[in-house]
Amino acid sequence: MTGADRWPRLLAINSPADLRTLPESELPALAGELRAFLIDTVSQMGGHFAAGLGTVELTLALHYVYDTPHDRLVWDVGHQAYPHKVLTGRRDRLHTIKLKGGLAPFPARLESEYDCFGVGHSSTSISAALGMAIASQQLAGAGGSRRRVVAVLGDGAMSAGLAFEALNHAGSLDVDLLVVLNDNDMSISENVGALSNYFARVLSGRLYAGVREGGKRVLRRMPAAFELARRSEEHVKGMIFPGTMFEEMGFNYIGPIDGHDVHALVRTLANLRDRRGPQFLHVVTRKGKGYAPAEADPIRWHGPGPFDAARGVILKEAATGPSYSQVFGQWLCDVAERDSRIVGITPAMREGSGLVEFERRFPERYFDVAIAEQHALTFAAGLACEGLRPVVAIYSTFLQRAYDQLVHDIALQALPVTLAIDRAGLVGGDGATHQGAFDLSVLRCVPNLVVMAPKDDVELEAMLGLALKHNGPVAIRYPRGKICPLKDIISADHKRDNVKSMLFQKDQETTTFSGVPGNGSSPHSFKIGAAEILRSGSDIALIALGHSTIPALSAATLLAAEGISATVVNARFIKPLDAKLLCSVAKKIKKIVTIEENVLAGGFGSAVLELLNEQKLEGVEVKRLGIPDTFVEQGRQDELREKYLLDPEGICHTALSMFKERKFTSLNDRSHLRGLSAGIKAHP
């Protein structure tokens, strides 16, 4: 069966203007085709799924009633915006979403005129829409055409303070703005849904609005009667509807309305379109609507990879070992068993941060503070003040939202809070809004803060244990994805037992573990600020931070095949740096390459350069590898690492370029390096 047979109406829609030519009676059938198209397309390539299925009818109704793109439709986060992309001329490219060179994973201004505000982080829609609405009123007063502005956000986004700050501001202004709350955390029975739809149509209609506003004008001349009428209206609406809070904030509340009844949505939105002042429409939807597995488990189907749509089975990649998140989650459970002071905190990232098991085993010590990163850090600071040892699991990209709290509430007071920073570096398909590219630069300038990055699971556990012994704030950053262990590290079972046995040696800030010094020595220990040499060489030094150490070691093997002897340093810490070891290396080896998955500006390489300058080490040539002064778009992690020369071949190529007096085939032919790399992997 062809697409023309499966979704004939949808294939005729190339813009919202086409949608608005349809009779309203066609919209339910179109909704069915759009939902089927989403299931078919996302099943092939993965992506954000359940949220979009839940907003099919709402998206259709909004574009049907409002004159987009002239009218502004502002999506919050953008998880739910796949139907919006399909209806706004990007249907035939939806299969490229999250891929290199494909559609952006979230609304993006540079991608489409229908994406009037770029998003990716939560709870920004009301603030942005309010700015647009004010601008529209001012420009209309100067002779421009009036735009209508709508913000659409989910109930989860309402847990962030930014949303309430915007509501508080908007409700105090005489501004024409519609806020649509897409509430998918509850379901409405058929009878309640019908009643709610009826009241929504009544309360948004012209008759009610006219009587309400006319009555207010008359009663304002009689203050006592006006106050009695106002309180009576609020009391009656408060008994029937959950919108009293929004009314108190200055909005006219409408709802709740069934978000899968496209006719009710169209009629209610049509009534609200020309209403003046701040309006609030409460829409109830079901995540995963129309696809039974996603309805049953919307969390699991929030952002699946490719899946078998007929069987409802997500196609898993072949297991290659644990992820950093899983190792962190297991470690936290291990230490919580022994130390009652341990508290786990996350801002709505339980699954992604590996805290599912911790919540199950230690519910009284687990706190999901919702989408409130600022609160998460200050809450942790309060816990630390009273002697607990809070561990905040947070993504690098979301830590940006709590920078003031880190500086002012934690670091300034030198409180022992541990930040477990997940998804640091290049994260892949979620694109520019989610790359963990800035944390090293913004963290290393904060006094009192220790910042470290492990090369593998052994060091991750050791560093987490070291953080608990340190009487001050610590940040540990690690990447998204599976761990790539060094071949000559001892077995995983022995590593875990060894590290756990050392975590509770509280007499010194040192964690002992079995590592790979590179010279065959016995297990060693490290303190805060201690780097290690993994491989010794005489021609060039590759100084890597975190998991970039692994490709640096591979690059050293490639360099050896070209006759270049390389030292490989696992820096471990960006703050404090191991000044003694790094300067010793620089004095002996005058060519250095620094490697990090972070922006180059103010990052690890900059810290090394500053150190060498302070020590007045002359004649040292340094090349820095990292992310240039740009926002990193979507693409697979391996593609992005190749692009920014952070893969073994890129590191090797950079190192070879520093030997200007010698000619290497690899400098002009990257395929030669790839061939060498393939040969080494085949015959290690």
C-alpha positions in Angstrom: 0.0 0.0 0.0 1.4 3.4 -1.0 1.4 6.6 1.0 -1.3 8.0 -1.3 -3.5 5.1 -0.3 -2.6 5.3 3.4 -2.8 9.0 4.0 -4.3 10.8 0.9 -5.5 13.9 2.9 -2.2 14.4 4.6 -0.2 14.2 1.3 -2.3 17.1 0.0 -1.3 19.3 3.0 2.0 21.2 2.2 1.3 24.1 4.4 -1.3 25.3 7.0 -2.9 27.3 4.2 -3.8 24.0 2.6 -5.2 22.7 5.9 -7.5 25.7 6.2 -9.2 25.0 2.9 -10.6 21.7 4.2 -14.1 21.5 5.7 -14.0 21.0 9.5 -15.7 17.6 9.0 -12.5 16.3 7.4 -10.3 17.0 10.4 -10.9 13.8 12.4 -9.9 11.7 9.4 -6.8 13.9 8.8 -5.9 13.4 12.4 -6.0 9.7 12.0 -3.7 9.9 8.9 -1.3 12.2 10.6 -1.0 9.9 13.6 -0.5 6.8 11.3 2.2 8.8 9.4 4.0 9.6 12.7 4.0 6.0 13.8 5.3 4.8 10.5 8.0 7.4 10.1 9.3 7.5 13.7 9.4 3.7 13.9 12.0 3.7 11.1 14.5 6.2 12.6 13.5 6.8 16.2 12.9 10.2 17.8 10.5 11.9 20.2 7.3 10.0 19.9 4.6 9.7 22.6 4.3 13.5 23.2 3.7 14.2 19.5 1.0 11.5 19.2 -0.8 13.3 22.0 -0.9 16.7 20.3 -2.2 15.7 16.8 -5.7 17.1 17.2 -4.4 20.2 19.1 -1.8 21.0 16.4 -4.4 20.6 13.6 -6.9 22.9 15.5 -4.3 25.6 16.1 -3.1 25.8 12.5 -6.7 25.5 11.3 -8.0 28.4 13.4 -4.9 30.7 13.5 -3.3 32.3 10.4 0.2 30.9 10.8 2.9 31.9 10.2 1.5 35.5 10.5 0.0 34.5 13.8 2.7 33.2 16.2 2.6 29.7 17.6 5.2 29.1 20.2 5.9 25.5 21.3 7.5 24.7 24.6 10.5 22.3 24.5 9.4 20.9 21.2 9.0 17.2 22.1 5.4 17.5 20.9 6.2 19.4 17.7 6.6 16.6 15.2 3.0 17.0 13.9 3.7 20.8 13.6 6.7 20.0 11.4 4.7 17.7 9.2 1.9 20.3 8.6 4.3 23.1 7.9 6.1 21.8 4.8 8.5 19.3 6.3 6.5 16.1 6.0 8.8 14.6 3.4 11.9 15.3 5.5 10.6 14.1 8.8 12.6 10.8 8.4 15.8 12.9 8.6 15.1 14.4 12.0 18.0 14.2 14.5 20.3 13.1 11.7 23.4 15.0 10.4 22.1 17.5 7.9 18.5 16.6 8.6 15.6 18.4 10.4 16.4 19.8 13.8 15.0 17.7 16.6 13.1 20.8 18.0 11.6 23.9 16.5 14.3 26.1 15.0 14.0 29.6 13.6 16.5 29.0 10.8 14.6 25.9 9.6 11.1 27.3 9.0 9.2 30.6 9.2 6.6 28.6 11.2 9.1 28.0 14.0 8.9 31.5 15.4 11.0 30.6 18.5 13.7 28.1 18.8 13.4 25.8 21.8 14.9 22.7 23.4 14.8 23.5 27.1 11.6 23.6 29.0 9.3 26.4 30.1 10.3 29.2 27.8 7.2 29.5 25.7 5.1 31.9 27.8 8.0 34.4 28.3 8.8 34.4 24.5 5.1 34.6 23.5 4.5 37.5 25.9 7.4 39.4 24.3 6.0 38.7 20.9 2.5 39.8 22.0 3.8 43.1 23.4 5.8 43.7 20.2 2.7 43.0 18.1 0.7 45.5 20.0 3.3 48.2 19.8 3.9 47.6 16.1 0.2 47.5 15.4 -0.1 50.9 17.1 2.5 52.2 14.7 0.5 51.0 11.7 1.5 47.4 11.5 -0.9 44.4 11.3 -2.0 42.8 14.5 -0.7 39.3 15.2 -2.3 36.8 17.5 0.1 34.9 19.8 -0.3 31.5 21.3 2.0 29.6 23.7 1.6 25.8 24.0 3.3 24.1 27.0 2.9 20.8 28.8 1.9 20.3 32.4 5.5 19.2 33.1 6.8 22.6 31.9 4.5 24.3 34.5 6.8 22.9 37.2 9.5 25.3 36.3 9.7 28.7 38.0 10.2 30.5 34.6 6.7 29.6 33.5 5.2 31.1 36.6 7.4 34.2 36.3 6.0 34.7 32.9 2.4 34.1 33.9 2.8 36.5 36.8 4.0 39.2 34.4 1.5 38.5 31.6 -1.5 38.5 34.0 -0.6 42.0 35.1 -0.7 43.4 31.6 -3.4 44.4 29.1 -2.0 42.1 26.5 -3.7 39.8 24.0 -2.1 36.4 24.7 -3.4 32.8 24.7 -1.6 30.2 26.8 -2.6 26.6 26.1 -1.8 24.1 28.8 -1.4 20.7 27.3 -2.2 18.5 30.3 -1.3 14.9 29.6 -0.9 13.7 33.2 -4.6 12.9 33.7 -7.4 11.5 31.7 -11.1 12.6 31.5 -13.9 10.1 31.4 -16.4 10.4 28.6 -19.1 12.1 30.6 -16.8 14.6 32.3 -15.2 15.3 29.0 -18.5 16.2 27.4 -19.4 18.4 30.3 -16.0 20.1 30.3 -16.3 20.7 26.5 -19.7 22.3 27.0 -18.5 24.7 29.7 -15.4 25.5 27.7 -17.5 26.5 24.7 -19.9 28.5 26.9 -17.1 30.3 28.8 -15.2 31.2 25.6 -18.3 32.3 23.7 -19.3 35.9 22.9 -22.5 35.8 24.8 -20.9 34.9 28.1 -18.0 37.3 27.4 -20.4 40.1 26.6 -22.6 39.6 29.6 -19.6 39.2 31.9 -17.8 42.4 30.7 -21.0 44.4 30.5 -22.0 43.4 34.0 -18.6 44.4 35.2 -18.9 47.8 33.7 -22.3 48.4 35.4 -21.2 46.9 38.8 -18.0 49.0 38.9 -20.2 52.0 39.7 -21.4 50.1 42.8 -18.1 48.9 44.5 -19.8 46.7 47.1 -22.0 44.9 44.6 -19.0 44.5 42.2 -16.9 42.9 44.8 -19.7 40.5 45.8 -20.3 39.5 42.1 -16.5 39.0 41.5 -16.2 36.8 44.5 -19.3 34.8 43.6 -18.1 34.2 40.1 -14.7 33.0 41.4 -16.4 30.8 43.9 -18.7 29.1 41.4 -15.9 28.6 38.8 -13.5 27.4 41.5 -16.0 24.7 42.5 -16.3 23.4 38.9 -12.9 24.2 37.4 -9.2 23.8 38.5 -8.4 27.3 37.1 -8.9 29.5 40.1 -5.1 30.0 40.4 -4.8 31.2 36.8 -7.8 33.5 37.3 -6.1 35.0 40.4 -3.0 35.6 38.2 -5.0 37.7 35.8 -6.0 35.2 33.1 -9.4 34.2 31.9 -9.4 30.5 32.4 -11.2 28.1 30.0 -11.3 24.3 30.4 -10.5 21.6 30.9 -11.3 20.5 27.4 -10.8 17.1 25.7 -7.6 17.6 23.6 -8.6 14.8 21.2 -12.0 16.3 20.2 -10.8 18.3 17.3 -14.3 19.9 16.7 -14.4 21.1 20.3 -10.9 22.4 20.0 -11.6 24.3 16.8 -14.7 25.9 18.2 -13.1 26.9 21.5 -10.0 28.3 19.8 -12.2 30.2 17.3 -14.0 31.8 20.2 -10.8 32.7 22.0 -9.0 34.0 18.9 -10.5 37.5 19.1 -10.8 37.7 22.9 -8.8 40.6 24.4 -6.5 40.2 27.3 -4.7 37.2 28.7 -6.5 33.9 28.1 -5.7 30.4 29.5 -7.0 27.3 27.8 -6.6 24.0 29.7 -6.5 21.0 27.3 -6.3 17.4 28.5 -4.6 14.9 26.2 -3.1 11.5 26.4 0.6 10.9 25.7 1.0 8.2 23.0 -2.6 8.6 21.9 -3.5 6.1 19.1 -0.6 3.7 19.7 -1.3 1.3 22.5 2.2 0.6 23.7 3.0 4.3 24.0 -0.3 4.9 25.8 0.5 2.2 28.3 4.1 3.3 28.9 4.6 6.9 27.7 7.9 7.3 29.6 9.5 4.4 27.7 8.1 5.6 24.4 9.0 9.3 25.0 12.1 9.1 22.7 12.6 5.5 21.4 15.0 4.4 18.8 13.7 2.5 15.8 10.9 0.1 16.6 8.7 -2.6 15.1 5.4 -0.7 14.8 3.3 -3.8 14.3 4.7 -5.6 17.4 5.3 -2.6 19.5 8.9 -3.6 20.2 11.7 -1.1 20.4 14.7 -2.5 18.5 17.7 -2.5 20.9 21.2 -2.0 19.8 23.6 -4.9 20.6 24.8 -4.6 24.2 28.4 -3.4 24.4 28.6 -2.8 28.1 27.2 -0.5 30.7 26.6 3.2 30.2 28.1 5.9 32.4 24.6 6.6 33.7 24.1 3.0 34.7 27.5 2.9 36.5 26.6 6.1 38.4 23.2 4.8 39.4 24.6 1.5 40.7 27.4 3.3 42.6 24.8 5.6 44.3 22.9 2.6 45.4 26.0 0.9 46.7 27.2 3.9 48.8 23.6 4.7 50.1 23.5 1.2 51.6 26.5 2.1 53.8 26.0 5.8 54.3 22.7 7.1 55.5 23.7 10.7 54.7 23.5 10.1 50.9 20.6 11.9 49.2 19.9 11.6 45.4 18.4 14.6 43.6 17.4 15.0 40.0 15.4 17.7 38.0 13.0 15.4 36.2 15.7 13.1 34.7 15.2 9.9 36.7 15.5 7.4 33.8 18.2 9.3 31.9 20.4 9.8 34.9 20.2 6.2 36.1 18.2 6.7 39.3 15.3 4.3 38.8 16.8 1.7 41.1 17.9 4.3 43.7 14.3 5.6 43.9 13.0 2.1 44.3 15.4 1.2 47.1 15.7 4.5 48.9 12.5 6.4 48.3 12.8 8.6 51.4 16.2 9.8 50.1 15.3 10.3 46.5 14.0 13.7 45.3 12.8 14.5 41.8 12.2 18.2 42.0 10.6 18.4 38.5 11.9 20.8 35.9 13.5 23.1 38.4 17.2 23.0 38.1 17.7 26.2 40.2 15.7 24.8 43.0 17.6 21.4 42.8 20.9 23.0 43.5 19.8 25.4 46.3 17.8 22.5 47.8 21.0 20.4 47.8 22.8 23.3 49.5 20.3 23.3 52.3 20.7 19.6 52.8 24.4 20.0 52.9 24.2 22.7 55.5 22.6 20.2 57.9 25.2 17.4 57.4 23.8 15.3 54.6 25.7 14.5 51.4 23.5 15.4 48.5 24.4 14.1 45.0 22.7 16.0 42.2 22.3 14.0 38.9 21.9 16.6 36.2 22.6 16.9 32.4 25.3 19.2 31.4 22.9 21.2 29.1 20.5 21.7 32.0 23.1 22.7 34.6 23.4 25.9 32.6 20.1 26.9 34.0 21.3 26.8 37.6 24.6 28.6 37.3 23.8 31.3 39.8 22.8 28.7 42.4 26.0 26.8 41.9 28.1 30.0 42.3 26.1 31.8 45.0 24.5 29.0 47.1 27.0 26.1 46.8 30.5 27.3 45.9 30.6 30.5 47.8 29.7 28.6 50.9 32.0 25.7 50.1 29.2 23.2 50.7 29.8 19.5 50.1 27.5 19.0 47.2 28.4 16.5 44.4 27.3 17.3 40.9 27.1 14.2 38.7 27.0 15.8 35.3 25.7 13.5 32.7 25.6 14.0 28.9 28.8 16.1 29.0 30.4 16.7 25.6 28.8 15.7 22.2 25.5 14.1 22.8 24.4 13.4 19.2 20.9 13.7 17.7 19.3 16.1 20.2 21.3 18.9 18.6 22.5 22.4 19.5 20.2 22.8 22.5 21.4 19.6 24.2 25.1 19.4 23.5 27.1 19.4 26.8 29.7 21.8 25.3 30.1 24.5 27.9 30.3 23.0 31.4 34.1 22.9 31.7 34.4 26.6 30.7 31.8 27.8 33.1 32.9 25.5 36.0 36.6 26.1 36.0 36.3 29.7 36.9 34.3 29.1 40.1 36.3 29.2 43.3 36.1 26.3 45.8 34.9 23.9 43.1 36.8 20.7 42.2 36.1 19.6 38.6 37.1 16.2 37.3 36.3 13.8 34.4 36.8 10.1 34.3 38.3 8.1 31.4 36.2 5.0 32.2 33.9 3.3 34.7 36.8 2.6 37.1 37.7 6.3 37.4 34.0 7.3 37.5 33.4 5.2 40.6 36.7 6.3 42.2 36.0 10.0 41.5 32.5 9.7 43.0 34.0 8.2 46.1 36.6 10.9 46.3 33.9 13.5 46.0 32.1 12.1 49.1 35.3 12.4 51.1 36.0 16.0 50.0 34.6 18.7 52.3 33.5 21.0 49.5 31.7 21.1 46.2 32.7 18.7 43.4 31.6 18.4 39.8 32.2 15.2 37.9 31.4 15.3 34.2 30.9 12.2 32.0 29.5 11.5 28.5 26.4 10.0 27.1 26.6 6.4 26.0 28.4 3.1 26.6 31.7 2.9 28.4 34.8 2.0 26.3 37.1 0.3 28.8 40.9 -0.1 28.3 41.7 -3.6 27.3 44.3 -4.2 30.0 42.1 -3.0 32.9 41.3 -5.8 35.3 37.9 -7.5 35.2 34.8 -5.5 36.0 33.8 -7.6 39.0 37.2 -7.1 40.7 37.2 -3.4 39.8 33.8 -2.8 41.5 34.8 -4.7 44.6 38.1 -2.9 44.8 36.6 0.5 44.4 33.8 -0.1 46.8 36.2 -1.3 49.5 38.1 2.0 49.2 35.2 4.4 49.1 35.0 4.5 52.9 38.6 5.2 53.8 37.7 8.6 55.2 41.1 9.3 56.7 42.5 10.8 53.5 41.2 12.3 50.2 42.7 9.5 48.2 40.9 6.7 46.3 43.0 3.6 45.5 42.0 1.5 42.5 43.6 -0.7 39.9 44.5 1.4 36.9 46.8 1.3 33.9 49.8 3.5 34.5 51.2 2.3 31.2 54.5 1.1 32.5 53.2 -2.2 34.1 53.4 -0.9 37.6 51.1 -2.1 40.4 47.7 -0.6 41.3 48.1 3.0 42.3 46.1 5.8 44.0 45.3 9.3 43.1 44.4 12.4 45.1 42.5 15.5 44.0 44.4 17.2 41.2 46.5 14.1 40.3 46.9 13.2 36.6 48.6 10.0 35.3 50.8 9.0 32.3 49.2 6.1 30.5 51.8 5.8 27.8 55.4 7.2 27.5 56.9 8.6 24.4 59.4 11.2 23.4 58.1 13.1 20.3 54.8 14.5 21.3 52.4 14.5 24.3 48.6 13.9 23.9 47.0 15.4 27.1 43.4 14.3 27.2 40.6 14.9 29.7 37.9 12.4 30.5 36.8 9.8 28.0 38.8 11.6 25.3 41.7 9.6 26.8 40.5 6.5 24.9 40.8 8.0 21.4 44.0 9.6 22.5 45.5 6.2 23.2 44.3 4.9 19.9 45.8 7.9 18.2 49.2 7.2 19.9 49.1 3.7 18.3 48.4 5.3 14.9 51.3 7.7 15.5 53.6 4.8 16.3 52.8 3.3 12.9 54.0 6.6 11.4 57.2 6.5 13.5 56.1 9.1 16.1 56.5 8.3 19.8 53.7 9.8 21.8 53.2 10.3 25.6 49.5 10.0 26.6 48.4 11.8 29.7 45.1 11.3 31.4 44.6 14.6 33.1 41.6 13.6 35.2 41.2 17.1 36.7 40.6 20.4 35.1 40.5 22.1 38.5 42.9 21.8 40.0 45.4 20.8 37.3 48.3 18.6 38.1 50.8 21.4 37.5 53.8 19.3 38.5 53.1 16.4 36.1 52.0 18.6 33.2 55.0 21.0 33.5 57.3 18.0 33.7 55.9 16.6 30.5 56.1 20.0 28.8 59.8 20.5 29.7 60.7 17.2 28.2 58.4 17.2 25.2 57.9 20.5 23.3 54.9 19.4 21.2 51.6 19.1 23.0 48.0 18.4 21.8 45.2 18.9 24.3 41.9 17.0 23.8 38.5 17.7 25.3 34.8 17.5 24.4 34.1 21.1 25.3 34.2 24.5 23.7 37.8 25.6 23.3 37.1 29.0 24.7 38.0 28.8 28.4 38.1 25.0 28.4 40.7 22.4 29.4 43.2 23.4 26.6 43.0 27.0 27.8 43.7 25.9 31.3 46.9 24.1 30.2 48.0 27.1 28.2 47.5 29.4 31.2 49.5 27.0 33.3 52.4 26.9 30.9 52.4 30.7 30.7 52.4 31.1 34.4 55.3 28.8 34.7 57.1 30.7 32.0 57.8 27.5 29.9 59.0 28.7 26.6 59.3 27.0 23.3 56.3 24.7 23.9 54.0 24.3 20.9 50.4 23.6 21.9 47.5 22.6 19.7 44.1 22.4 21.2 41.4 20.0 20.0 37.8 20.7 21.1 34.6 22.3 19.9 35.2 25.6 18.0 33.2 28.8 18.6 30.0 27.4 17.2 26.8 25.6 18.3 26.9 22.0 17.4 24.0 20.7 15.3 22.6 17.2 15.4 24.4 14.1 14.2 25.6 10.8 15.6 28.4 11.1 18.2 30.9 9.4 16.0 30.1 11.8 13.1 30.5 14.8 15.3 33.8 13.6 16.8 35.1 13.0 13.3 34.0 16.5 12.3 35.8 18.2 15.2 38.9 15.9 14.9 38.2 14.3 18.3 38.3 10.7 16.9 41.7 8.8 16.8 42.3 9.7 13.2 41.6 13.4 13.8 43.9 13.5 16.8 46.6 11.7 14.9 46.2 14.0 11.9 46.5 17.0 14.2 49.7 15.6 15.9 51.3 14.8 12.6 50.7 18.4 11.4 53.0 19.7 14.1 56.0 17.9 12.5 56.4 20.4 9.6 59.9 19.1 8.7 58.5 15.6 7.9 56.1 14.4 5.3 53.4 12.0 6.1 51.0 10.3 3.7 48.3 10.6 6.3 48.4 14.4 6.3 47.0 14.5 2.7 45.0 11.3 2.9 42.7 10.7 5.8 41.7 7.4 4.3 45.3 6.2 4.9 44.8 6.9 8.6 41.4 5.1 8.6 43.1 2.1 6.9 45.8 2.1 9.6 43.1 2.3 12.3 41.1 -0.6 10.8 44.3 -2.7 10.6 45.1 -2.0 14.2 41.6 -2.9 15.3 41.8 -6.1 13.4 45.2 -7.1 14.7 45.7 -5.3 18.1 
